Amino acid sequence: MRNKEQGRRLVEFRKSLGMTATALGNKCGVFVGAWSQFESGRTEPHLQTFLKMKRMAQKNGVILDEYLFCSEEKRSLKSLLKLLH
C-alpha cells in the first residue's frame, strides 16, 4: 500500500467509521504513530491489522475493499482472505 493514494483511501475509510486515527489505531492494536504512517502511505498495515479493519467495517456496514483497493488488489485480497478462513 506504499503510496499516497492508498493512504488517502485509508483516511476516507477511517472517517466513514466516524473515528479518529487514535481510536481506530487502538481498535486495530496499533499505535497512532503507526496509523499515521499508514495514512500517509509510508508503510502498510500487517495482514492482522487488515483483518481487524475488515471486521470493524462489516460491523458498521462499510465495505473496506471499496476504500482501499483497485480491482486487481481486490481480487488478490479476496483470494488471500478465502485461504485464511
C-alpha positions in Angstrom: 0.0 0.0 0.0 3.0 2.3 0.0 1.6 5.3 -1.9 -0.2 8.4 -1.0 -3.4 7.5 -2.9 -4.0 4.4 -0.9 -3.1 6.3 2.3 -5.8 8.8 1.3 -8.3 6.0 0.9 -7.4 4.7 4.3 -8.2 8.2 5.8 -11.6 8.1 4.0 -12.3 4.6 5.4 -11.5 5.8 9.0 -13.7 8.8 8.5 -16.5 6.6 7.2 -16.4 4.9 10.5 -16.5 8.2 12.3 -13.3 7.5 14.2 -10.1 9.4 15.0 -6.8 7.9 14.0 -6.1 7.2 17.6 -9.4 5.4 18.2 -9.1 3.3 15.0 -5.4 2.5 15.8 -6.4 1.4 19.3 -9.2 -0.8 17.9 -6.7 -2.4 15.5 -4.0 -2.8 18.0 -1.5 -0.3 16.6 -0.1 3.0 18.0 -1.3 6.3 16.5 2.2 6.9 15.0 1.9 3.7 13.1 -1.6 4.6 11.9 -0.3 7.9 10.8 2.3 6.2 8.7 -0.4 4.0 7.1 -2.5 7.1 6.2 0.5 8.9 4.8 1.3 5.9 2.6 4.8 5.5 4.1 4.1 2.0 5.4 1.3 -0.5 5.1 -0.7 -2.4 7.8 0.1 -6.0 8.5 -2.4 -8.6 7.5 -3.7 -8.9 11.0 -4.5 -5.2 11.0 -6.3 -5.5 7.7 -8.4 -8.4 9.2 -9.4 -6.3 12.2 -10.2 -3.4 9.9 -12.4 -5.7 7.8 -14.3 -6.9 10.9 -14.9 -3.4 12.1 -16.1 -2.3 8.6 -18.5 -5.3 8.4 -19.9 -4.4 11.9 -20.5 -0.8 10.7 -21.9 -1.7 7.2 -18.9 -0.3 5.4 -17.2 -2.1 2.6 -13.4 -1.8 3.3 -12.4 -3.0 -0.2 -14.1 -0.1 -1.8 -11.8 2.3 0.1 -8.5 0.6 -0.2 -8.0 -1.4 -3.3 -8.1 -1.2 -7.0 -9.8 -4.1 -8.9 -6.7 -6.2 -9.2 -5.8 -5.7 -5.5 -9.4 -6.6 -4.5 -9.1 -9.9 -6.3 -5.8 -10.7 -4.6 -7.1 -9.8 -1.2 -10.3 -11.8 -1.6 -8.2 -14.8 -2.6 -6.0 -14.4 0.4 -8.9 -14.0 2.8 -10.6 -17.1 1.5 -7.4 -19.1 2.2 -7.4 -17.8 5.8 -11.0 -18.7 6.6 
